[in-house]
Amino acid sequence: MTLNRFLVLAFLIFSLGIVILYSGLNRAPLRQMEQMDHKTPHTPGHSSLLINDAVNILQRS
Amino acid sequence: MNYYKILSWVALIISITLLILPRIIPICNGHTGSGAPMLCHYAYQAEFIITLLAVILSASLFVLRTAEARLLASFVVFLLGIIVIIVPQPWAIGICENGACLKTTFFETIGGSILAITGLLIALLTHKTQSGEVT
């Protein structure tokens, strides 16, 4: 294999790697369950909880 | 097959293993209190890019013909092996304190050490061969 051909192939492999990194195929998917997240009692947690609180307040008023 | 080819194959295999290691031994995949991914996520995203470069450079050892080019490529493989070890350290990017990523980092450190040693051996071998040709 010539060096020029290798450089083209290396660039293609690098681009493929970046696409894999972007799509998240290189790792296990992040958890979607809020109960499994690392939270302390004083932190608000996921933003969807704030939305739920806002909805509750609106419904009460 | 000479020593150069054997060491180049070792570097390539180790690089590919390091690239796919977080799929074989997964890191922890939870979120922090604020909902963002944890430090280990970012550390292993960085590790992926570094090992991708290590794969390309290790493969280039089979294509390069001049001693100087081989010396440079193997030296960069040596440096990348050191970077692989450094990235999960707390003073670099870091990982979480008691997650599954500790196990991944253990094997990543062993792999990074082997990669660095292999890169150094190839560089020394190439330098020795080059010196032998000159004298």
N, CA and C atoms of all chains as a GROMACS GRO file, in nm:
protein
  588
    1MET      N    1   0.085  -0.120   0.000
    1MET     CA    2   0.000   0.000   0.000
    1MET      C    3   0.088   0.125   0.000
    2THR      N    4   0.058   0.218  -0.086
    2THR     CA    5   0.136   0.342  -0.090
    2THR      C    6   0.092   0.434   0.023
    3LEU      N    7   0.178   0.532   0.053
    3LEU     CA    8   0.148   0.625   0.164
    3LEU      C    9   0.026   0.710   0.133
    4ASN      N   10   0.011   0.751   0.005
    4ASN     CA   11  -0.104   0.835  -0.032
    4ASN      C   12  -0.235   0.761  -0.010
    5ARG      N   13  -0.237   0.636  -0.052
    5ARG     CA   14  -0.359   0.555  -0.033
    5ARG      C   15  -0.388   0.534   0.115
    6PHE      N   16  -0.280   0.514   0.193
    6PHE     CA   17  -0.297   0.497   0.337
    6PHE      C   18  -0.357   0.623   0.400
    7LEU      N   19  -0.309   0.740   0.356
    7LEU     CA   20  -0.359   0.866   0.414
    7LEU      C   21  -0.508   0.884   0.386
    8VAL      N   22  -0.551   0.847   0.266
    8VAL     CA   23  -0.694   0.856   0.232
    8VAL      C   24  -0.774   0.761   0.321
    9LEU      N   25  -0.724   0.639   0.334
    9LEU     CA   26  -0.791   0.537   0.417
    9LEU      C   27  -0.795   0.581   0.564
   10ALA      N   28  -0.682   0.639   0.612
   10ALA     CA   29  -0.675   0.686   0.752
   10ALA      C   30  -0.776   0.797   0.777
   11PHE      N   31  -0.791   0.887   0.680
   11PHE     CA   32  -0.888   0.996   0.695
   11PHE      C   33  -1.030   0.941   0.700
   12LEU      N   34  -1.057   0.841   0.615
   12LEU     CA   35  -1.190   0.779   0.615
   12LEU      C   36  -1.219   0.711   0.749
   13ILE      N   37  -1.119   0.640   0.802
   13ILE     CA   38  -1.136   0.572   0.932
   13ILE      C   39  -1.155   0.675   1.044
   14PHE      N   40  -1.078   0.784   1.036
   14PHE     CA   41  -1.091   0.891   1.136
   14PHE      C   42  -1.232   0.952   1.131
   15SER      N   43  -1.280   0.979   1.009
   15SER     CA   44  -1.415   1.037   0.992
   15SER      C   45  -1.521   0.941   1.046
   16LEU      N   46  -1.503   0.812   1.016
   16LEU     CA   47  -1.596   0.710   1.066
   16LEU      C   48  -1.597   0.708   1.219
   17GLY      N   49  -1.477   0.721   1.278
   17GLY     CA   50  -1.464   0.725   1.424
   17GLY      C   51  -1.537   0.843   1.484
   18ILE      N   52  -1.527   0.958   1.420
   18ILE     CA   53  -1.594   1.079   1.470
   18ILE      C   54  -1.746   1.061   1.461
   19VAL      N   55  -1.793   0.998   1.352
   19VAL     CA   56  -1.937   0.971   1.338
   19VAL      C   57  -1.984   0.876   1.448
   20ILE      N   58  -1.903   0.773   1.477
   20ILE     CA   59  -1.936   0.677   1.584
   20ILE      C   60  -1.941   0.749   1.719
   21LEU      N   61  -1.845   0.839   1.741
   21LEU     CA   62  -1.841   0.917   1.866
   21LEU      C   63  -1.965   1.004   1.878
   22TYR      N   64  -2.004   1.068   1.767
   22TYR     CA   65  -2.120   1.157   1.767
   22TYR      C   66  -2.249   1.079   1.794
   23SER      N   67  -2.258   0.961   1.733
   23SER     CA   68  -2.382   0.882   1.748
   23SER      C   69  -2.387   0.805   1.880
   24GLY      N   70  -2.273   0.799   1.952
   24GLY     CA   71  -2.271   0.733   2.083
   24GLY      C   72  -2.257   0.582   2.077
   25LEU      N   73  -2.211   0.529   1.961
   25LEU     CA   74  -2.195   0.383   1.949
   25LEU      C   75  -2.073   0.332   2.024
   26ASN      N   76  -1.981   0.422   2.061
   26ASN     CA   77  -1.857   0.381   2.128
   26ASN      C   78  -1.876   0.350   2.276
   27ARG      N   79  -1.996   0.376   2.330
   27ARG     CA   80  -2.017   0.357   2.474
   27ARG      C   81  -2.156   0.299   2.498
   28ALA      N   82  -2.176   0.256   2.622
   28ALA     CA   83  -2.309   0.210   2.662
   28ALA      C   84  -2.402   0.331   2.670
   29PRO      N   85  -2.528   0.316   2.633
   29PRO     CA   86  -2.618   0.433   2.636
   29PRO      C   87  -2.638   0.486   2.777
   30LEU      N   88  -2.659   0.618   2.789
   30LEU     CA   89  -2.681   0.679   2.920
   30LEU      C   90  -2.815   0.636   2.975
   31ARG      N   91  -2.825   0.626   3.106
   31ARG     CA   92  -2.950   0.582   3.170
   31ARG      C   93  -3.061   0.684   3.150
   32GLN      N   94  -3.180   0.633   3.131
   32GLN     CA   95  -3.295   0.722   3.113
   32GLN      C   96  -3.381   0.728   3.240
   33MET      N   97  -3.354   0.639   3.337
   33MET     CA   98  -3.436   0.635   3.459
   33MET      C   99  -3.381   0.732   3.562
   34GLU      N  100  -3.462   0.824   3.608
   34GLU     CA  101  -3.415   0.926   3.701
   34GLU      C  102  -3.379   0.867   3.837
   35GLN      N  103  -3.444   0.756   3.875
   35GLN     CA  104  -3.419   0.695   4.006
   35GLN      C  105  -3.276   0.643   4.016
   36MET      N  106  -3.212   0.612   3.901
   36MET     CA  107  -3.079   0.553   3.902
   36MET      C  108  -2.967   0.657   3.896
   37ASP      N  109  -3.004   0.784   3.889
   37ASP     CA  110  -2.903   0.889   3.880
   37ASP      C  111  -2.843   0.922   4.016
   38HIS      N  112  -2.724   0.980   4.012
   38HIS     CA  113  -2.654   1.019   4.135
   38HIS      C  114  -2.709   1.153   4.181
   39LYS      N  115  -2.796   1.152   4.281
   39LYS     CA  116  -2.857   1.277   4.327
   39LYS      C  117  -2.844   1.288   4.478
   40THR      N  118  -2.832   1.409   4.523
   40THR     CA  119  -2.839   1.435   4.667
   40THR      C  120  -2.980   1.486   4.696
   41PRO      N  121  -3.028   1.476   4.822
   41PRO     CA  122  -3.165   1.517   4.851
   41PRO      C  123  -3.193   1.665   4.823
   42HIS      N  124  -3.087   1.749   4.826
   42HIS     CA  125  -3.109   1.893   4.812
   42HIS      C  126  -3.102   1.943   4.668
   43THR      N  127  -3.058   1.857   4.576
   43THR     CA  128  -3.048   1.903   4.437
   43THR      C  129  -3.180   1.879   4.366
   44PRO      N  130  -3.215   1.966   4.273
   44PRO     CA  131  -3.346   1.952   4.208
   44PRO      C  132  -3.357   1.834   4.113
   45GLY      N  133  -3.242   1.779   4.065
   45GLY     CA  134  -3.248   1.663   3.976
   45GLY      C  135  -3.280   1.703   3.834
   46HIS      N  136  -3.349   1.617   3.762
   46HIS     CA  137  -3.375   1.640   3.621
   46HIS      C  138  -3.472   1.756   3.601
   47SER      N  139  -3.455   1.824   3.490
   47SER     CA  140  -3.537   1.943   3.467
   47SER      C  141  -3.685   1.910   3.449
   48SER      N  142  -3.716   1.786   3.409
   48SER     CA  143  -3.855   1.750   3.387
   48SER      C  144  -3.934   1.757   3.520
   49LEU      N  145  -3.863   1.736   3.633
   49LEU     CA  146  -3.930   1.748   3.763
   49LEU      C  147  -3.977   1.891   3.786
   50LEU      N  148  -3.895   1.987   3.744
   50LEU     CA  149  -3.933   2.127   3.756
   50LEU      C  150  -4.056   2.156   3.670
   51ILE      N  151  -4.059   2.096   3.553
   51ILE     CA  152  -4.174   2.116   3.464
   51ILE      C  153  -4.299   2.057   3.530
   52ASN      N  154  -4.283   1.938   3.590
   52ASN     CA  155  -4.398   1.877   3.660
   52ASN      C  156  -4.448   1.966   3.773
   53ASP      N  157  -4.351   2.023   3.848
   53ASP     CA  158  -4.389   2.113   3.958
   53ASP      C  159  -4.466   2.234   3.903
   54ALA      N  160  -4.415   2.289   3.793
   54ALA     CA  161  -4.480   2.406   3.734
   54ALA      C  162  -4.622   2.373   3.690
   55VAL      N  163  -4.638   2.254   3.632
   55VAL     CA  164  -4.770   2.210   3.586
   55VAL      C  165  -4.865   2.197   3.706
   56ASN      N  166  -4.812   2.137   3.816
   56ASN     CA  167  -4.893   2.120   3.937
   56ASN      C  168  -4.938   2.256   3.993
   57ILE      N  169  -4.845   2.352   3.995
   57ILE     CA  170  -4.878   2.486   4.048
   57ILE      C  171  -4.985   2.551   3.962
   58LEU      N  172  -4.970   2.536   3.830
   58LEU     CA  173  -5.068   2.598   3.739
   58LEU      C  174  -5.206   2.535   3.756
   59GLN      N  175  -5.206   2.401   3.777
   59GLN     CA  176  -5.333   2.333   3.793
   59GLN      C  177  -5.405   2.375   3.924
   60ARG      N  178  -5.320   2.400   4.027
   60ARG     CA  179  -5.380   2.441   4.156
   60ARG      C  180  -5.441   2.581   4.148
   61SER      N  181  -5.376   2.670   4.070
   61SER     CA  182  -5.421   2.810   4.069
   61SER      C  183  -5.542   2.834   3.978
   62MET      N  184   0.925  -1.311   0.998
   62MET     CA  185   0.874  -1.181   1.046
   62MET      C  186   0.973  -1.123   1.149
   63ASN      N  187   1.020  -1.002   1.123
   63ASN     CA  188   1.119  -0.943   1.214
   63ASN      C  189   1.052  -0.877   1.337
   64TYR      N  190   1.135  -0.831   1.430
   64TYR     CA  191   1.085  -0.774   1.554
   64TYR      C  192   1.000  -0.649   1.530
   65TYR      N  193   1.040  -0.571   1.428
   65TYR     CA  194   0.967  -0.448   1.397
   65TYR      C  195   0.821  -0.480   1.363
   66LYS      N  196   0.803  -0.582   1.277
   66LYS     CA  197   0.666  -0.620   1.237
   66LYS      C  198   0.586  -0.672   1.356
   67ILE      N  199   0.651  -0.754   1.438
   67ILE     CA  200   0.580  -0.811   1.556
   67ILE      C  201   0.535  -0.699   1.650
   68LEU      N  202   0.628  -0.606   1.679
   68LEU     CA  203   0.594  -0.495   1.771
   68LEU      C  204   0.487  -0.403   1.710
   69SER      N  205   0.491  -0.385   1.579
   69SER     CA  206   0.389  -0.302   1.512
   69SER      C  207   0.252  -0.368   1.524
   70TRP      N  208   0.248  -0.500   1.507
   70TRP     CA  209   0.120  -0.573   1.523
   70TRP      C  210   0.069  -0.561   1.667
   71VAL      N  211   0.161  -0.572   1.763
   71VAL     CA  212   0.122  -0.558   1.906
   71VAL      C  213   0.062  -0.419   1.930
   72ALA      N  214   0.128  -0.315   1.878
   72ALA     CA  215   0.079  -0.177   1.896
   72ALA      C  216  -0.060  -0.162   1.833
   73LEU      N  217  -0.079  -0.220   1.714
   73LEU     CA  218  -0.208  -0.207   1.645
   73LEU      C  219  -0.319  -0.280   1.722
   74ILE      N  220  -0.289  -0.401   1.766
   74ILE     CA  221  -0.390  -0.480   1.839
   74ILE      C  222  -0.427  -0.413   1.972
   75ILE      N  223  -0.325  -0.362   2.043
   75ILE     CA  224  -0.352  -0.293   2.171
   75ILE      C  225  -0.436  -0.166   2.148
   76SER      N  226  -0.403  -0.093   2.042
   76SER     CA  227  -0.478   0.030   2.011
   76SER      C  228  -0.625  -0.002   1.982
   77ILE      N  229  -0.648  -0.106   1.901
   77ILE     CA  230  -0.788  -0.143   1.868
   77ILE      C  231  -0.860  -0.190   1.994
   78THR      N  232  -0.789  -0.266   2.080
   78THR     CA  233  -0.850  -0.312   2.206
   78THR      C  234  -0.889  -0.194   2.295
   79LEU      N  235  -0.799  -0.094   2.303
   79LEU     CA  236  -0.828   0.025   2.384
   79LEU      C  237  -0.946   0.102   2.327
   80LEU      N  238  -0.957   0.100   2.193
   80LEU     CA  239  -1.067   0.172   2.126
   80LEU      C  240  -1.203   0.113   2.164
   81ILE      N  241  -1.210  -0.019   2.169
   81ILE     CA  242  -1.340  -0.085   2.195
   81ILE      C  243  -1.357  -0.125   2.342
   82LEU      N  244  -1.260  -0.092   2.426
   82LEU     CA  245  -1.267  -0.133   2.567
   82LEU      C  246  -1.392  -0.083   2.641
   83PRO      N  247  -1.436   0.044   2.624
   83PRO     CA  248  -1.558   0.086   2.695
   83PRO      C  249  -1.684   0.013   2.650
   84ARG      N  250  -1.680  -0.056   2.535
   84ARG     CA  251  -1.794  -0.139   2.495
   84ARG      C  252  -1.787  -0.275   2.564
   85ILE      N  253  -1.663  -0.325   2.585
   85ILE     CA  254  -1.646  -0.457   2.648
   85ILE      C  255  -1.666  -0.444   2.800
   86ILE      N  256  -1.598  -0.346   2.860
   86ILE     CA  257  -1.612  -0.320   3.004
   86ILE      C  258  -1.674  -0.180   3.017
   87PRO      N  259  -1.805  -0.170   3.028
   87PRO     CA  260  -1.871  -0.037   3.022
   87PRO      C  261  -1.838   0.051   3.142
   88ILE      N  262  -1.834   0.179   3.117
   88ILE     CA  263  -1.819   0.278   3.225
   88ILE      C  264  -1.958   0.303   3.284
   89CYS      N  265  -1.964   0.371   3.400
   89CYS     CA  266  -2.096   0.399   3.458
   89CYS      C  267  -2.168   0.502   3.369
   90ASN      N  268  -2.298   0.486   3.357
   90ASN     CA  269  -2.371   0.567   3.258
   90ASN      C  270  -2.485   0.648   3.319
   91GLY      N  271  -2.470   0.684   3.445
   91GLY     CA  272  -2.572   0.767   3.510
   91GLY      C  273  -2.546   0.915   3.488
   92HIS      N  274  -2.628   0.997   3.553
   92HIS     CA  275  -2.613   1.142   3.544
   92HIS      C  276  -2.577   1.199   3.681
   93THR      N  277  -2.528   1.321   3.679
   93THR     CA  278  -2.504   1.391   3.806
   93THR      C  279  -2.636   1.450   3.855
   94GLY      N  280  -2.633   1.517   3.969
   94GLY     CA  281  -2.753   1.577   4.023
   94GLY      C  282  -2.816   1.680   3.931
   95SER      N  283  -2.733   1.748   3.853
   95SER     CA  284  -2.784   1.852   3.763
   95SER      C  285  -2.835   1.793   3.631
   96GLY      N  286  -2.824   1.662   3.614
   96GLY     CA  287  -2.873   1.598   3.491
   96GLY      C  288  -2.770   1.585   3.382
   97ALA      N  289  -2.648   1.632   3.406
   97ALA     CA  290  -2.541   1.620   3.305
   97ALA      C  291  -2.470   1.485   3.321
   98PRO      N  292  -2.408   1.433   3.213
   98PRO     CA  293  -2.330   1.310   3.229
   98PRO      C  294  -2.214   1.329   3.324
   99MET      N  295  -2.167   1.218   3.384
   99MET     CA  296  -2.059   1.229   3.482
   99MET      C  297  -1.923   1.245   3.415
  100LEU      N  298  -1.818   1.271   3.495
  100LEU     CA  299  -1.684   1.298   3.443
  100LEU      C  300  -1.631   1.184   3.357
  101CYS      N  301  -1.662   1.060   3.400
  101CYS     CA  302  -1.609   0.945   3.327
  101CYS      C  303  -1.659   0.941   3.183
  102HIS      N  304  -1.777   0.992   3.158
  102HIS     CA  305  -1.831   0.999   3.022
  102HIS      C  306  -1.739   1.084   2.935
  103TYR      N  307  -1.703   1.203   2.987
  103TYR     CA  308  -1.617   1.294   2.910
  103TYR      C  309  -1.476   1.237   2.896
  104ALA      N  310  -1.427   1.174   3.004
  104ALA     CA  311  -1.292   1.116   2.999
  104ALA      C  312  -1.283   1.009   2.890
  105TYR      N  313  -1.386   0.926   2.879
  105TYR     CA  314  -1.380   0.817   2.781
  105TYR      C  315  -1.418   0.862   2.641
  106GLN      N  316  -1.486   0.976   2.627
  106GLN     CA  317  -1.503   1.035   2.493
  106GLN      C  318  -1.365   1.081   2.443
  107ALA      N  319  -1.287   1.142   2.533
  107ALA     CA  320  -1.152   1.187   2.498
  107ALA      C  321  -1.062   1.067   2.468
  108GLU      N  322  -1.075   0.961   2.549
  108GLU     CA  323  -0.996   0.838   2.528
  108GLU      C  324  -1.024   0.780   2.389
  109PHE      N  325  -1.148   0.788   2.346
  109PHE     CA  326  -1.185   0.731   2.215
  109PHE      C  327  -1.109   0.802   2.102
  110ILE      N  328  -1.106   0.936   2.109
  110ILE     CA  329  -1.038   1.012   2.004
  110ILE      C  330  -0.887   0.983   2.006
  111ILE      N  331  -0.831   0.974   2.126
  111ILE     CA  332  -0.687   0.950   2.139
  111ILE      C  333  -0.652   0.810   2.086
  112THR      N  334  -0.732   0.710   2.122
  112THR     CA  335  -0.700   0.574   2.076
  112THR      C  336  -0.728   0.558   1.926
  113LEU      N  337  -0.823   0.637   1.874
  113LEU     CA  338  -0.847   0.636   1.729
  113LEU      C  339  -0.720   0.683   1.656
  114LEU      N  340  -0.658   0.786   1.709
  114LEU     CA  341  -0.532   0.837   1.652
  114LEU      C  342  -0.421   0.733   1.669
  115ALA      N  343  -0.421   0.662   1.782
  115ALA     CA  344  -0.320   0.558   1.807
  115ALA      C  345  -0.336   0.444   1.706
  116VAL      N  346  -0.461   0.409   1.672
  116VAL     CA  347  -0.485   0.303   1.573
  116VAL      C  348  -0.427   0.344   1.437
  117ILE      N  349  -0.454   0.468   1.396
  117ILE     CA  350  -0.406   0.517   1.266
  117ILE      C  351  -0.253   0.520   1.264
  118LEU      N  352  -0.191   0.568   1.371
  118LEU     CA  353  -0.045   0.576   1.376
  118LEU      C  354   0.020   0.438   1.383
  119SER      N  355  -0.044   0.346   1.457
  119SER     CA  356   0.010   0.209   1.464
  119SER      C  357   0.000   0.143   1.326
  120ALA      N  358  -0.109   0.167   1.254
  120ALA     CA  359  -0.124   0.111   1.120
  120ALA      C  360  -0.022   0.172   1.024
  121SER      N  361   0.012   0.300   1.047
  121SER     CA  362   0.108   0.366   0.958
  121SER      C  363   0.247   0.304   0.968
  122LEU      N  364   0.275   0.236   1.079
  122LEU     CA  365   0.407   0.171   1.095
  122LEU      C  366   0.431   0.063   0.989
  123PHE      N  367   0.321   0.008   0.934
  123PHE     CA  368   0.334  -0.094   0.829
  123PHE      C  369   0.360  -0.031   0.692
  124VAL      N  370   0.323   0.095   0.677
  124VAL     CA  371   0.329   0.162   0.546
  124VAL      C  372   0.458   0.242   0.531
  125LEU      N  373   0.504   0.302   0.643
  125LEU     CA  374   0.622   0.388   0.636
  125LEU      C  375   0.747   0.307   0.604
  126ARG      N  376   0.835   0.364   0.521
  126ARG     CA  377   0.954   0.292   0.476
  126ARG      C  378   1.084   0.351   0.533
  127THR      N  379   1.091   0.482   0.550
  127THR     CA  380   1.216   0.541   0.598
  127THR      C  381   1.226   0.529   0.750
  128ALA      N  382   1.348   0.522   0.800
  128ALA     CA  383   1.372   0.505   0.944
  128ALA      C  384   1.324   0.626   1.023
  129GLU      N  385   1.344   0.745   0.967
  129GLU     CA  386   1.303   0.868   1.037
  129GLU      C  387   1.152   0.873   1.059
  130ALA      N  388   1.078   0.838   0.954
  130ALA     CA  389   0.931   0.839   0.962
  130ALA      C  390   0.882   0.736   1.063
  131ARG      N  391   0.945   0.618   1.060
  131ARG     CA  392   0.909   0.512   1.157
  131ARG      C  393   0.940   0.556   1.299
  132LEU      N  394   1.054   0.621   1.315
  132LEU     CA  395   1.096   0.669   1.448
  132LEU      C  396   0.995   0.770   1.502
  133LEU      N  397   0.954   0.863   1.417
  133LEU     CA  398   0.858   0.966   1.458
  133LEU      C  399   0.723   0.903   1.493
  134ALA      N  400   0.674   0.813   1.406
  134ALA     CA  401   0.543   0.751   1.429
  134ALA      C  402   0.543   0.670   1.559
  135SER      N  403   0.650   0.593   1.582
  135SER     CA  404   0.655   0.511   1.703
  135SER      C  405   0.668   0.598   1.829
  136PHE      N  406   0.739   0.711   1.816
  136PHE     CA  407   0.752   0.802   1.929
  136PHE      C  408   0.616   0.864   1.964
  137VAL      N  409   0.539   0.898   1.861
  137VAL     CA  410   0.405   0.955   1.887
  137VAL      C  411   0.314   0.848   1.949
  138VAL      N  412   0.328   0.722   1.905
  138VAL     CA  413   0.252   0.612   1.967
  138VAL      C  414   0.288   0.601   2.116
  139PHE      N  415   0.415   0.616   2.146
  139PHE     CA  416   0.462   0.614   2.286
  139PHE      C  417   0.396   0.727   2.366
  140LEU      N  418   0.392   0.848   2.308
  140LEU     CA  419   0.330   0.962   2.376
  140LEU      C  420   0.179   0.940   2.394
  141LEU      N  421   0.115   0.883   2.294
  141LEU     CA  422  -0.030   0.857   2.303
  141LEU      C  423  -0.060   0.754   2.413
  142GLY      N  424   0.030   0.657   2.429
  142GLY     CA  425   0.015   0.559   2.537
  142GLY      C  426   0.017   0.628   2.673
  143ILE      N  427   0.105   0.727   2.687
  143ILE     CA  428   0.112   0.803   2.814
  143ILE      C  429  -0.016   0.885   2.833
  144ILE      N  430  -0.065   0.947   2.725
  144ILE     CA  431  -0.187   1.028   2.734
  144ILE      C  432  -0.306   0.942   2.776
  145VAL      N  433  -0.312   0.818   2.722
  145VAL     CA  434  -0.421   0.725   2.758
  145VAL      C  435  -0.421   0.701   2.910
  146ILE      N  436  -0.303   0.692   2.969
  146ILE     CA  437  -0.294   0.671   3.115
  146ILE      C  438  -0.333   0.799   3.190
  147ILE      N  439  -0.294   0.913   3.136
  147ILE     CA  440  -0.313   1.042   3.207
  147ILE      C  441  -0.459   1.088   3.211
  148VAL      N  442  -0.531   1.070   3.101
  148VAL     CA  443  -0.667   1.128   3.089
  148VAL      C  444  -0.761   1.093   3.205
  149PRO      N  445  -0.768   0.967   3.254
  149PRO     CA  446  -0.860   0.940   3.366
  149PRO      C  447  -0.811   0.987   3.503
  150GLN      N  448  -0.690   1.042   3.509
  150GLN     CA  449  -0.638   1.089   3.639
  150GLN      C  450  -0.718   1.211   3.687
  151PRO      N  451  -0.736   1.226   3.820
  151PRO     CA  452  -0.818   1.338   3.872
  151PRO      C  453  -0.765   1.476   3.834
  152TRP      N  454  -0.634   1.490   3.813
  152TRP     CA  455  -0.577   1.620   3.778
  152TRP      C  456  -0.585   1.647   3.628
  153ALA      N  457  -0.633   1.549   3.550
  153ALA     CA  458  -0.657   1.572   3.406
  153ALA      C  459  -0.808   1.590   3.386
  154ILE      N  460  -0.878   1.486   3.341
  154ILE     CA  461  -1.025   1.496   3.330
  154ILE      C  462  -1.090   1.427   3.450
  155GLY      N  463  -1.044   1.305   3.480
  155GLY     CA  464  -1.094   1.234   3.598
  155GLY      C  465  -1.211   1.142   3.570
  156ILE      N  466  -1.238   1.055   3.665
  156ILE     CA  467  -1.354   0.965   3.660
  156ILE      C  468  -1.427   0.976   3.793
  157CYS      N  469  -1.546   0.914   3.804
  157CYS     CA  470  -1.616   0.924   3.931
  157CYS      C  471  -1.553   0.830   4.035
  158GLU      N  472  -1.581   0.852   4.162
  158GLU     CA  473  -1.504   0.788   4.269
  158GLU      C  474  -1.535   0.641   4.290
  159ASN      N  475  -1.661   0.602   4.274
  159ASN     CA  476  -1.695   0.462   4.302
  159ASN      C  477  -1.794   0.406   4.200
  160GLY      N  478  -1.759   0.416   4.075
  160GLY     CA  479  -1.845   0.364   3.969
  160GLY      C  480  -1.779   0.248   3.896
  161ALA      N  481  -1.847   0.198   3.793
  161ALA     CA  482  -1.793   0.088   3.713
  161ALA      C  483  -1.673   0.131   3.631
  162CYS      N  484  -1.657   0.263   3.615
  162CYS     CA  485  -1.547   0.314   3.534
  162CYS      C  486  -1.410   0.288   3.597
  163LEU      N  487  -1.406   0.258   3.726
  163LEU     CA  488  -1.279   0.224   3.792
  163LEU      C  489  -1.220   0.097   3.731
  164LYS      N  490  -1.307   0.001   3.703
  164LYS     CA  491  -1.264  -0.125   3.641
  164LYS      C  492  -1.214  -0.100   3.499
  165THR      N  493  -1.289  -0.018   3.425
  165THR     CA  494  -1.248   0.016   3.288
  165THR      C  495  -1.113   0.086   3.290
  166THR      N  496  -1.096   0.178   3.384
  166THR     CA  497  -0.971   0.255   3.393
  166THR      C  498  -0.853   0.164   3.428
  167PHE      N  499  -0.877   0.062   3.511
  167PHE     CA  500  -0.772  -0.033   3.546
  167PHE      C  501  -0.716  -0.099   3.419
  168PHE      N  502  -0.806  -0.149   3.334
  168PHE     CA  503  -0.762  -0.216   3.211
  168PHE      C  504  -0.709  -0.114   3.109
  169GLU      N  505  -0.767   0.006   3.109
  169GLU     CA  506  -0.721   0.112   3.018
  169GLU      C  507  -0.577   0.151   3.053
  170THR      N  508  -0.546   0.155   3.183
  170THR     CA  509  -0.410   0.191   3.227
  170THR      C  510  -0.310   0.082   3.187
  171ILE      N  511  -0.351  -0.044   3.203
  171ILE     CA  512  -0.262  -0.154   3.162
  171ILE      C  513  -0.237  -0.147   3.011
  172GLY      N  514  -0.345  -0.129   2.935
  172GLY     CA  515  -0.333  -0.119   2.789
  172GLY      C  516  -0.249  -0.001   2.746
  173GLY      N  517  -0.269   0.114   2.811
  173GLY     CA  518  -0.190   0.234   2.781
  173GLY      C  519  -0.043   0.213   2.810
  174SER      N  520  -0.015   0.143   2.920
  174SER     CA  521   0.126   0.114   2.955
  174SER      C  522   0.190   0.025   2.849
  175ILE      N  523   0.118  -0.079   2.807
  175ILE     CA  524   0.173  -0.170   2.704
  175ILE      C  525   0.195  -0.094   2.573
  176LEU      N  526   0.099  -0.006   2.539
  176LEU     CA  527   0.112   0.073   2.415
  176LEU      C  528   0.234   0.165   2.421
  177ALA      N  529   0.253   0.231   2.537
  177ALA     CA  530   0.368   0.321   2.553
  177ALA      C  531   0.499   0.243   2.545
  178ILE      N  532   0.505   0.128   2.611
  178ILE     CA  533   0.628   0.046   2.609
  178ILE      C  534   0.655  -0.004   2.467
  179THR      N  535   0.550  -0.048   2.398
  179THR     CA  536   0.567  -0.097   2.261
  179THR      C  537   0.618   0.014   2.170
  180GLY      N  538   0.557   0.134   2.182
  180GLY     CA  539   0.602   0.248   2.102
  180GLY      C  540   0.748   0.280   2.128
  181LEU      N  541   0.787   0.275   2.255
  181LEU     CA  542   0.926   0.304   2.292
  181LEU      C  543   1.020   0.197   2.235
  182LEU      N  544   0.978   0.071   2.243
  182LEU     CA  545   1.062  -0.038   2.191
  182LEU      C  546   1.081  -0.025   2.040
  183ILE      N  547   0.972   0.009   1.969
  183ILE     CA  548   0.983   0.026   1.823
  183ILE      C  549   1.078   0.143   1.791
  184ALA      N  550   1.064   0.252   1.869
  184ALA     CA  551   1.152   0.368   1.847
  184ALA      C  552   1.298   0.331   1.871
  185LEU      N  553   1.323   0.257   1.979
  185LEU     CA  554   1.462   0.216   2.010
  185LEU      C  555   1.516   0.121   1.903
  186LEU      N  556   1.431   0.029   1.860
  186LEU     CA  557   1.470  -0.069   1.757
  186LEU      C  558   1.502   0.002   1.625
  187THR      N  559   1.417   0.097   1.589
  187THR     CA  560   1.438   0.172   1.464
  187THR      C  561   1.565   0.256   1.474
  188HIS      N  562   1.584   0.318   1.591
  188HIS     CA  563   1.703   0.400   1.612
  188HIS      C  564   1.831   0.315   1.602
  189LYS      N  565   1.823   0.195   1.660
  189LYS     CA  566   1.937   0.103   1.658
  189LYS      C  567   1.968   0.060   1.514
  190THR      N  568   1.863   0.028   1.441
  190THR     CA  569   1.879  -0.015   1.301
  190THR      C  570   1.938   0.100   1.218
  191GLN      N  571   1.888   0.221   1.242
  191GLN     CA  572   1.934   0.339   1.170
  191GLN      C  573   2.082   0.365   1.199
  192SER      N  574   2.119   0.352   1.327
  192SER     CA  575   2.259   0.373   1.367
  192SER      C  576   2.349   0.268   1.304
  193GLY      N  577   2.300   0.145   1.296
  193GLY     CA  578   2.375   0.036   1.235
  193GLY      C  579   2.400   0.059   1.088
  194GLU      N  580   2.299   0.118   1.020
  194GLU     CA  581   2.313   0.146   0.877
  194GLU      C  582   2.411   0.260   0.851
  195VAL      N  583   2.410   0.362   0.941
  195VAL     CA  584   2.495   0.481   0.922
  195VAL      C  585   2.642   0.446   0.946
  196THR      N  586   2.669   0.370   1.054
  196THR     CA  587   2.809   0.338   1.086
  196THR      C  588   2.865   0.226   1.002
   0.00000   0.00000   0.00000
